Amino acid sequence: MLDKKVHIRPDDYLGEVSLGKGTFTYKIQNRAAAEGLIDIQTVKD
């Protein structure tokens, strides 16, 4: 994120499920730099 700190503040965990067994990589993309919005996805390795 170009040396910027990123904080996640979820509103709730409704609909969230466990990732399960295995190893995962977090894919973090900058959606809208001006608003500080990011998109986080998990990718199973």
N, C-alpha and C positions, 0 to 999 in steps of 0.2 A: 504494500500500500504506500510505497514511496516514502518510507520512514515516518509514516503517520500511525499513531496508535488507533486501534479499532476496538470499540466496546460493543458487546451484544447485550441488549436489554429486552428479552422476550416479554410480550404482554401476558401470554399464557402458554401452556403446553398442550392445548386442545388439539387433538389429531396427531400429535407427535408419537412416534413409535421408536422402540429401541433399534439400534443398528444391527444388533445380533453379533454372532461370533465372526471373527475375521479381522483383517486390517483395512483401514480406510485412509483416504487422503481427502483433505478439505480443499475444495476449489473455491477461491474467493475472488470475486470480480467486482470492480468498481462500476456501479450502475449509473450513478449521477453524481459526479464529483462535486458539483456546486451545492447539492443538498446533503452530501455525505452519505448517500445510500449505497449499500453493498448487497451482493447476492452471494449466499453461501450454499454450496452443495457438497454432499459426500459422494465419493467415488470409491467403490470397493476395489481393492488392489488384487 
